[in-house]
Amino acid sequence: FSELGQHDLAIAQHKQAREILAKVDNRNLLGKACGNLANCYKHLGHIDLAITMFDEFQMISDELGNRADQGATYTNMGCCYQAKGLVEKAITLYEQGLAIAEEVNNRRGQIIACTNLGSIYSELYQVDKAVGLHERARAIAVEVGDRAQQGVACKNLGSCYIKWGRYTAAIGVLEQGRTMLEEVERNVGAHDDRLVSLFEQQQLTYQVLQ
């Protein structure tokens, strides 16, 4: 249901699953249910509820020693604290998520953590740091063949170049990003909810280029 955009239905299902898994004491799947529930709350803007569920997922991941889940949860919690305006807390969580993603060789996790860190540093006008992180995200996305994340990285780099006043370079990289994201849209489908966040980011590309 989450992938179809029916988040209220997804929340009801994840809550039910969480209750059942808590009763049978399946800690691994209980953690996953908490993470799924947290992501639904985050998507709907219920940030405090999302943090509560991510905290529970983190506690279970720590208990089980699941490093991949620990890293992903740190990054997701970073998004929540960034949404609350707690930037330093978000940076710390993103850095923890990135460190674990590197430790377990989670390439997608590295892309996401670098992208989120880069976006924060761009907002803080620490553009050198932001560019380095977005370039790293793009390089990993190229390595794993993730065209969507390549497009997002190009968009983010374009935003940084604009802050530097390098408008010609910005237009070039933003065009690359737009082309890649349009390609993903054609291949996956314009109404696929998994692309919502990507195309929300793409809006800046269109605004700058038009």
KOLSE-12328 format. One record per atom (N, C-alpha, C): residue in three letters; atom name; y, x, z. Coordinates in steps of 0.2 Angstrom, whole numbers, m for minus. Layout:
rest, atom, y, x, z
ALA, CA, Y, X, Z
...
***
This chain:
rest, atom, y, x, z
PHE, N, m6, 4, 0
PHE, CA, 0, 0, 0
PHE, C, 6, 4, 0
SER, N, 6, 10, 3
SER, CA, 12, 14, 4
SER, C, 14, 17, m3
GLU, N, 9, 19, m7
GLU, CA, 10, 21, m14
GLU, C, 13, 16, m19
LEU, N, 11, 9, m17
LEU, CA, 14, 4, m21
LEU, C, 21, 1, m18
GLY, N, 23, 4, m13
GLY, CA, 30, 2, m11
GLY, C, 29, m3, m6
GLN, N, 24, m5, m4
GLN, CA, 23, m11, 1
GLN, C, 22, m8, 8
HIS, N, 28, m6, 11
HIS, CA, 27, m2, 17
HIS, C, 26, m6, 23
ASP, N, 28, m12, 23
ASP, CA, 27, m17, 29
ASP, C, 19, m18, 29
LEU, N, 16, m19, 24
LEU, CA, 9, m20, 24
LEU, C, 5, m14, 26
ALA, N, 8, m8, 23
ALA, CA, 5, m2, 25
ALA, C, 5, m1, 32
ILE, N, 11, m2, 35
ILE, CA, 12, m1, 43
ILE, C, 7, m6, 47
ALA, N, 6, m12, 45
ALA, CA, 1, m16, 48
ALA, C, m6, m13, 48
GLN, N, m8, m11, 42
GLN, CA, m14, m8, 41
GLN, C, m15, m1, 45
HIS, N, m10, 3, 45
HIS, CA, m10, 9, 49
HIS, C, m10, 8, 56
LYS, N, m7, 3, 59
LYS, CA, m7, 1, 66
LYS, C, m14, m1, 68
GLN, N, m17, m5, 64
GLN, CA, m24, m8, 65
GLN, C, m29, m2, 65
ALA, N, m28, 2, 60
ALA, CA, m32, 8, 60
ALA, C, m32, 13, 66
ARG, N, m25, 13, 68
ARG, CA, m24, 18, 74
ARG, C, m27, 15, 81
GLU, N, m27, 8, 81
GLU, CA, m30, 5, 87
GLU, C, m37, 6, 87
ILE, N, m40, 5, 81
ILE, CA, m48, 5, 81
ILE, C, m50, 13, 82
LEU, N, m46, 17, 79
LEU, CA, m48, 24, 80
LEU, C, m47, 27, 87
ALA, N, m42, 24, 90
ALA, CA, m41, 26, 97
ALA, C, m47, 24, 102
LYS, N, m49, 18, 100
LYS, CA, m55, 15, 104
LYS, C, m61, 19, 103
VAL, N, m63, 21, 97
VAL, CA, m69, 25, 96
VAL, C, m68, 32, 97
ASP, N, m62, 34, 98
ASP, CA, m60, 41, 100
ASP, C, m62, 46, 94
ASN, N, m60, 44, 88
ASN, CA, m60, 48, 83
ASN, C, m53, 52, 82
ARG, N, m53, 58, 85
ARG, CA, m46, 61, 86
ARG, C, m44, 63, 79
ASN, N, m48, 66, 74
ASN, CA, m46, 68, 68
ASN, C, m42, 62, 64
LEU, N, m46, 57, 63
LEU, CA, m44, 51, 59
LEU, C, m38, 48, 63
LEU, N, m38, 48, 69
LEU, CA, m32, 45, 73
LEU, C, m26, 49, 72
GLY, N, m26, 55, 71
GLY, CA, m20, 59, 70
GLY, C, m18, 57, 63
LYS, N, m23, 57, 58
LYS, CA, m21, 55, 51
LYS, C, m17, 48, 51
ALA, N, m20, 43, 55
ALA, CA, m17, 37, 55
ALA, C, m10, 37, 58
CYS, N, m9, 41, 63
CYS, CA, m2, 42, 66
CYS, C, 3, 45, 61
GLY, N, 0, 50, 57
GLY, CA, 4, 53, 52
GLY, C, 6, 48, 46
ASN, N, 1, 44, 44
ASN, CA, 3, 39, 39
ASN, C, 8, 34, 41
LEU, N, 7, 32, 48
LEU, CA, 12, 27, 51
LEU, C, 19, 30, 51
ALA, N, 19, 36, 53
ALA, CA, 26, 40, 54
ALA, C, 29, 40, 47
ASN, N, 25, 42, 42
ASN, CA, 28, 42, 35
ASN, C, 31, 35, 33
CYS, N, 27, 30, 34
CYS, CA, 30, 23, 32
CYS, C, 37, 22, 36
TYR, N, 37, 23, 43
TYR, CA, 43, 22, 46
TYR, C, 49, 27, 44
LYS, N, 47, 33, 42
LYS, CA, 52, 37, 39
LYS, C, 55, 35, 33
HIS, N, 51, 32, 29
HIS, CA, 53, 30, 22
HIS, C, 57, 24, 23
LEU, N, 56, 19, 28
LEU, CA, 60, 13, 29
LEU, C, 66, 15, 33
GLY, N, 67, 21, 36
GLY, CA, 73, 23, 39
GLY, C, 72, 22, 47
HIS, N, 66, 20, 49
HIS, CA, 65, 19, 56
HIS, C, 64, 26, 60
ILE, N, 69, 30, 60
ILE, CA, 68, 38, 62
ILE, C, 65, 39, 69
ASP, N, 67, 35, 74
ASP, CA, 65, 36, 80
ASP, C, 57, 34, 81
LEU, N, 55, 29, 78
LEU, CA, 48, 27, 78
LEU, C, 44, 32, 74
ALA, N, 47, 35, 68
ALA, CA, 43, 40, 65
ALA, C, 42, 46, 69
ILE, N, 47, 48, 73
ILE, CA, 47, 54, 77
ILE, C, 41, 53, 82
THR, N, 41, 47, 85
THR, CA, 36, 46, 90
THR, C, 29, 47, 87
MET, N, 28, 44, 81
MET, CA, 21, 45, 78
MET, C, 20, 52, 76
PHE, N, 25, 55, 74
PHE, CA, 24, 62, 72
PHE, C, 22, 67, 78
ASP, N, 26, 65, 84
ASP, CA, 24, 68, 90
ASP, C, 17, 68, 92
GLU, N, 14, 61, 91
GLU, CA, 7, 60, 93
GLU, C, 3, 64, 88
PHE, N, 4, 64, 82
PHE, CA, 0, 67, 77
PHE, C, 0, 75, 78
GLN, N, 6, 77, 80
GLN, CA, 7, 85, 82
GLN, C, 2, 86, 88
MET, N, 2, 82, 93
MET, CA, m2, 83, 99
MET, C, m9, 83, 97
ILE, N, m11, 79, 93
ILE, CA, m18, 79, 91
ILE, C, m20, 85, 87
SER, N, m16, 87, 82
SER, CA, m17, 92, 78
SER, C, m17, 99, 82
ASP, N, m13, 99, 87
ASP, CA, m13, 105, 92
ASP, C, m20, 105, 95
GLU, N, m22, 99, 98
GLU, CA, m28, 99, 101
GLU, C, m34, 101, 97
LEU, N, m34, 99, 91
LEU, CA, m40, 100, 86
LEU, C, m39, 107, 83
GLY, N, m33, 110, 84
GLY, CA, m32, 117, 80
GLY, C, m32, 116, 73
ASN, N, m29, 111, 70
ASN, CA, m29, 110, 63
ASN, C, m22, 112, 61
ARG, N, m22, 119, 58
ARG, CA, m16, 122, 57
ARG, C, m12, 119, 51
ALA, N, m16, 116, 46
ALA, CA, m13, 113, 40
ALA, C, m9, 107, 42
ASP, N, m12, 103, 46
ASP, CA, m8, 97, 49
ASP, C, m2, 98, 53
GLN, N, m3, 104, 57
GLN, CA, 2, 106, 62
GLN, C, 9, 108, 57
GLY, N, 7, 112, 52
GLY, CA, 13, 114, 48
GLY, C, 16, 108, 44
ALA, N, 12, 103, 42
ALA, CA, 15, 97, 38
ALA, C, 19, 93, 43
THR, N, 16, 92, 49
THR, CA, 20, 88, 54
THR, C, 27, 91, 56
TYR, N, 27, 98, 57
TYR, CA, 33, 101, 58
TYR, C, 38, 100, 52
THR, N, 36, 100, 46
THR, CA, 41, 99, 41
THR, C, 43, 92, 40
ASN, N, 38, 87, 42
ASN, CA, 40, 80, 42
ASN, C, 45, 79, 47
MET, N, 44, 81, 53
MET, CA, 48, 80, 59
MET, C, 55, 83, 57
GLY, N, 55, 89, 54
GLY, CA, 62, 92, 52
GLY, C, 66, 87, 47
CYS, N, 62, 83, 43
CYS, CA, 66, 78, 39
CYS, C, 69, 73, 44
CYS, N, 65, 71, 49
CYS, CA, 68, 66, 53
CYS, C, 74, 68, 57
TYR, N, 74, 74, 60
TYR, CA, 79, 77, 64
TYR, C, 85, 78, 59
GLN, N, 84, 80, 53
GLN, CA, 89, 81, 48
GLN, C, 93, 74, 47
ALA, N, 89, 69, 46
ALA, CA, 92, 62, 45
ALA, C, 96, 60, 51
LYS, N, 94, 63, 57
LYS, CA, 98, 61, 63
LYS, C, 104, 65, 64
GLY, N, 105, 70, 59
GLY, CA, 111, 75, 60
GLY, C, 110, 81, 64
LEU, N, 104, 82, 67
LEU, CA, 102, 87, 71
LEU, C, 100, 93, 67
VAL, N, 104, 97, 64
VAL, CA, 103, 102, 59
VAL, C, 99, 108, 62
GLU, N, 101, 110, 67
GLU, CA, 98, 116, 70
GLU, C, 91, 115, 72
LYS, N, 90, 109, 75
LYS, CA, 83, 107, 76
LYS, C, 79, 106, 70
ALA, N, 82, 103, 65
ALA, CA, 78, 103, 58
ALA, C, 76, 109, 55
ILE, N, 81, 114, 55
ILE, CA, 80, 121, 53
ILE, C, 74, 124, 56
THR, N, 74, 124, 63
THR, CA, 69, 127, 67
THR, C, 62, 124, 65
LEU, N, 62, 117, 64
LEU, CA, 55, 114, 62
LEU, C, 53, 116, 55
TYR, N, 58, 116, 50
TYR, CA, 56, 118, 44
TYR, C, 53, 125, 44
GLU, N, 57, 129, 47
GLU, CA, 54, 136, 48
GLU, C, 47, 137, 50
GLN, N, 46, 133, 56
GLN, CA, 39, 133, 58
GLN, C, 34, 130, 53
GLY, N, 36, 125, 50
GLY, CA, 32, 122, 45
GLY, C, 30, 127, 39
LEU, N, 35, 131, 37
LEU, CA, 35, 136, 32
LEU, C, 30, 141, 34
ALA, N, 31, 144, 40
ALA, CA, 27, 149, 43
ALA, C, 20, 147, 43
ILE, N, 18, 141, 45
ILE, CA, 11, 139, 45
ILE, C, 8, 138, 38
ALA, N, 13, 135, 33
ALA, CA, 10, 134, 26
ALA, C, 9, 141, 23
GLU, N, 13, 146, 25
GLU, CA, 11, 153, 22
GLU, C, 4, 155, 25
GLU, N, 4, 154, 32
GLU, CA, m2, 156, 35
GLU, C, m9, 154, 32
VAL, N, m9, 147, 31
VAL, CA, m15, 144, 28
VAL, C, m15, 143, 20
ASN, N, m10, 147, 17
ASN, CA, m9, 147, 10
ASN, C, m9, 140, 7
ASN, N, m5, 135, 10
ASN, CA, m3, 129, 8
ASN, C, 3, 129, 3
ARG, N, 1, 130, m3
ARG, CA, 7, 131, m8
ARG, C, 12, 125, m9
ARG, N, 9, 119, m9
ARG, CA, 13, 113, m9
ARG, C, 18, 113, m2
GLY, N, 15, 114, 3
GLY, CA, 18, 114, 9
GLY, C, 24, 119, 9
GLN, N, 23, 125, 6
GLN, CA, 28, 130, 5
GLN, C, 34, 127, 1
ILE, N, 32, 124, m4
ILE, CA, 37, 121, m9
ILE, C, 42, 117, m5
ILE, N, 38, 112, m1
ILE, CA, 42, 107, 2
ILE, C, 47, 110, 8
ALA, N, 44, 114, 12
ALA, CA, 48, 118, 17
ALA, C, 54, 122, 14
CYS, N, 52, 125, 9
CYS, CA, 58, 129, 6
CYS, C, 63, 125, 3
THR, N, 61, 119, 0
THR, CA, 66, 114, m3
THR, C, 70, 111, 2
ASN, N, 67, 109, 8
ASN, CA, 71, 106, 13
ASN, C, 76, 111, 16
LEU, N, 73, 117, 18
LEU, CA, 78, 122, 21
LEU, C, 83, 124, 16
GLY, N, 82, 125, 9
GLY, CA, 87, 126, 5
GLY, C, 92, 121, 4
SER, N, 90, 114, 5
SER, CA, 95, 109, 5
SER, C, 100, 109, 11
ILE, N, 97, 111, 17
ILE, CA, 101, 111, 23
ILE, C, 106, 117, 22
TYR, N, 104, 122, 20
TYR, CA, 109, 128, 19
TYR, C, 114, 127, 14
SER, N, 112, 123, 9
SER, CA, 117, 121, 3
SER, C, 122, 117, 7
GLU, N, 120, 112, 11
GLU, CA, 125, 107, 14
GLU, C, 129, 111, 19
LEU, N, 127, 117, 22
LEU, CA, 131, 121, 26
LEU, C, 135, 126, 22
TYR, N, 135, 126, 16
TYR, CA, 138, 130, 11
TYR, C, 136, 138, 13
GLN, N, 130, 139, 15
GLN, CA, 127, 145, 15
GLN, C, 123, 146, 8
VAL, N, 126, 146, 3
VAL, CA, 123, 146, m4
VAL, C, 119, 151, m5
ASP, N, 120, 157, m3
ASP, CA, 115, 163, m5
ASP, C, 108, 161, m2
LYS, N, 108, 159, 4
LYS, CA, 101, 157, 7
LYS, C, 98, 151, 3
ALA, N, 102, 146, 2
ALA, CA, 100, 141, m2
ALA, C, 97, 142, m9
VAL, N, 100, 147, m12
VAL, CA, 98, 149, m19
VAL, C, 91, 152, m18
GLY, N, 91, 157, m14
GLY, CA, 85, 161, m13
GLY, C, 79, 156, m11
LEU, N, 80, 151, m7
LEU, CA, 74, 146, m5
LEU, C, 73, 142, m11
HIS, N, 77, 139, m15
HIS, CA, 76, 135, m21
HIS, C, 73, 139, m26
GLU, N, 75, 145, m27
GLU, CA, 71, 150, m32
GLU, C, 64, 151, m30
ARG, N, 63, 152, m24
ARG, CA, 56, 153, m21
ARG, C, 52, 146, m22
ALA, N, 55, 141, m21
ALA, CA, 51, 134, m22
ALA, C, 50, 133, m29
ARG, N, 54, 135, m34
ARG, CA, 53, 134, m41
ARG, C, 48, 139, m43
ALA, N, 48, 145, m41
ALA, CA, 42, 150, m43
ALA, C, 35, 148, m41
ILE, N, 35, 145, m35
ILE, CA, 28, 142, m32
ILE, C, 26, 136, m36
ALA, N, 31, 132, m38
ALA, CA, 30, 126, m42
ALA, C, 27, 128, m49
VAL, N, 30, 133, m52
VAL, CA, 28, 136, m58
VAL, C, 21, 138, m58
GLU, N, 20, 142, m52
GLU, CA, 13, 145, m51
GLU, C, 8, 140, m51
VAL, N, 9, 134, m47
VAL, CA, 4, 129, m47
VAL, C, 4, 124, m52
GLY, N, 9, 124, m56
GLY, CA, 10, 119, m62
GLY, C, 12, 113, m60
ASP, N, 17, 112, m55
ASP, CA, 19, 106, m52
ASP, C, 26, 105, m56
ARG, N, 26, 101, m61
ARG, CA, 32, 100, m65
ARG, C, 37, 96, m62
ALA, N, 35, 91, m57
ALA, CA, 40, 87, m54
ALA, C, 44, 92, m49
GLN, N, 41, 96, m45
GLN, CA, 44, 100, m40
GLN, C, 48, 106, m44
GLN, N, 46, 108, m50
GLN, CA, 50, 112, m54
GLN, C, 57, 109, m56
GLY, N, 56, 102, m58
GLY, CA, 62, 99, m59
GLY, C, 67, 98, m53
VAL, N, 64, 97, m47
VAL, CA, 68, 96, m41
VAL, C, 72, 103, m40
ALA, N, 68, 108, m40
ALA, CA, 71, 115, m39
ALA, C, 76, 116, m44
CYS, N, 76, 114, m50
CYS, CA, 81, 116, m55
CYS, C, 87, 112, m53
LYS, N, 86, 105, m51
LYS, CA, 92, 101, m49
LYS, C, 95, 104, m43
ASN, N, 92, 107, m38
ASN, CA, 94, 110, m32
ASN, C, 98, 116, m34
LEU, N, 95, 120, m38
LEU, CA, 99, 126, m40
LEU, C, 105, 125, m44
GLY, N, 105, 119, m48
GLY, CA, 111, 117, m51
GLY, C, 117, 115, m46
SER, N, 115, 112, m41
SER, CA, 120, 110, m36
SER, C, 123, 116, m33
CYS, N, 119, 121, m31
CYS, CA, 121, 127, m28
CYS, C, 126, 131, m33
TYR, N, 124, 131, m40
TYR, CA, 128, 135, m44
TYR, C, 135, 131, m45
ILE, N, 135, 125, m44
ILE, CA, 142, 121, m44
ILE, C, 146, 123, m38
LYS, N, 143, 124, m32
LYS, CA, 147, 127, m27
LYS, C, 149, 134, m28
TRP, N, 146, 138, m32
TRP, CA, 148, 144, m33
TRP, C, 153, 144, m39
GLY, N, 154, 139, m42
GLY, CA, 159, 138, m48
GLY, C, 156, 141, m54
ARG, N, 149, 142, m54
ARG, CA, 146, 144, m60
ARG, C, 144, 138, m64
TYR, N, 148, 135, m68
TYR, CA, 147, 128, m71
TYR, C, 143, 128, m77
THR, N, 143, 134, m81
THR, CA, 139, 134, m87
THR, C, 132, 135, m85
ALA, N, 131, 139, m80
ALA, CA, 124, 140, m77
ALA, C, 121, 134, m74
ALA, N, 125, 130, m71
ALA, CA, 123, 124, m67
ALA, C, 121, 119, m73
ILE, N, 125, 118, m78
ILE, CA, 123, 113, m83
ILE, C, 116, 115, m86
GLY, N, 115, 122, m87
GLY, CA, 109, 124, m90
GLY, C, 103, 122, m86
VAL, N, 103, 123, m80
VAL, CA, 98, 122, m75
VAL, C, 97, 115, m74
LEU, N, 102, 111, m73
LEU, CA, 102, 104, m72
LEU, C, 99, 101, m78
GLU, N, 100, 103, m84
GLU, CA, 97, 100, m90
GLU, C, 89, 101, m90
GLN, N, 88, 107, m88
GLN, CA, 80, 109, m87
GLN, C, 77, 104, m82
GLY, N, 80, 103, m77
GLY, CA, 78, 98, m72
GLY, C, 77, 91, m74
ARG, N, 82, 89, m78
ARG, CA, 82, 82, m80
ARG, C, 76, 82, m85
THR, N, 75, 86, m90
THR, CA, 70, 86, m94
THR, C, 63, 86, m91
MET, N, 62, 90, m86
MET, CA, 56, 90, m82
MET, C, 54, 83, m79
LEU, N, 59, 81, m76
LEU, CA, 58, 75, m72
LEU, C, 57, 69, m77
GLU, N, 61, 69, m82
GLU, CA, 59, 63, m87
GLU, C, 52, 64, m90
GLU, N, 50, 70, m91
GLU, CA, 43, 71, m93
GLU, C, 38, 68, m88
VAL, N, 39, 70, m81
VAL, CA, 35, 67, m76
VAL, C, 35, 59, m76
GLU, N, 41, 57, m77
GLU, CA, 42, 49, m77
GLU, C, 37, 46, m83
ARG, N, 38, 49, m89
ARG, CA, 34, 47, m94
ARG, C, 26, 47, m93
ASN, N, 24, 53, m90
ASN, CA, 17, 54, m88
ASN, C, 14, 50, m83
VAL, N, 18, 49, m78
VAL, CA, 16, 45, m72
VAL, C, 18, 38, m72
GLY, N, 24, 36, m74
GLY, CA, 26, 29, m74
GLY, C, 32, 29, m70
ALA, N, 37, 25, m73
ALA, CA, 43, 25, m70
ALA, C, 43, 21, m63
HIS, N, 38, 16, m62
HIS, CA, 38, 12, m56
HIS, C, 33, 15, m51
ASP, N, 31, 21, m52
ASP, CA, 26, 24, m47
ASP, C, 31, 26, m41
ASP, N, 29, 23, m35
ASP, CA, 33, 24, m29
ASP, C, 33, 32, m27
ARG, N, 28, 35, m29
ARG, CA, 28, 42, m27
ARG, C, 34, 46, m30
LEU, N, 37, 43, m35
LEU, CA, 42, 47, m38
LEU, C, 49, 45, m36
VAL, N, 49, 40, m31
VAL, CA, 56, 38, m29
VAL, C, 60, 43, m26
SER, N, 57, 47, m22
SER, CA, 62, 53, m19
SER, C, 64, 58, m24
LEU, N, 59, 59, m29
LEU, CA, 61, 64, m34
LEU, C, 67, 61, m39
PHE, N, 67, 55, m40
PHE, CA, 72, 52, m45
PHE, C, 78, 50, m41
GLU, N, 78, 49, m34
GLU, CA, 84, 49, m30
GLU, C, 88, 56, m31
GLN, N, 84, 61, m30
GLN, CA, 87, 68, m31
GLN, C, 90, 69, m38
GLN, N, 86, 66, m43
GLN, CA, 88, 67, m50
GLN, C, 95, 64, m51
GLN, N, 97, 59, m47
GLN, CA, 103, 56, m49
GLN, C, 109, 61, m49
LEU, N, 109, 66, m45
LEU, CA, 115, 71, m45
LEU, C, 115, 74, m52
THR, N, 109, 75, m55
THR, CA, 108, 78, m61
THR, C, 112, 74, m67
TYR, N, 111, 68, m67
TYR, CA, 114, 64, m71
TYR, C, 121, 63, m70
GLN, N, 123, 63, m64
GLN, CA, 131, 62, m63
GLN, C, 134, 68, m65
VAL, N, 131, 74, m64
VAL, CA, 135, 80, m66
VAL, C, 135, 81, m73
LEU, N, 130, 79, m77
LEU, CA, 129, 81, m84
LEU, C, 133, 75, m88
GLN, N, 134, 69, m85
GLN, CA, 137, 64, m89
GLN, C, 145, 65, m90
***
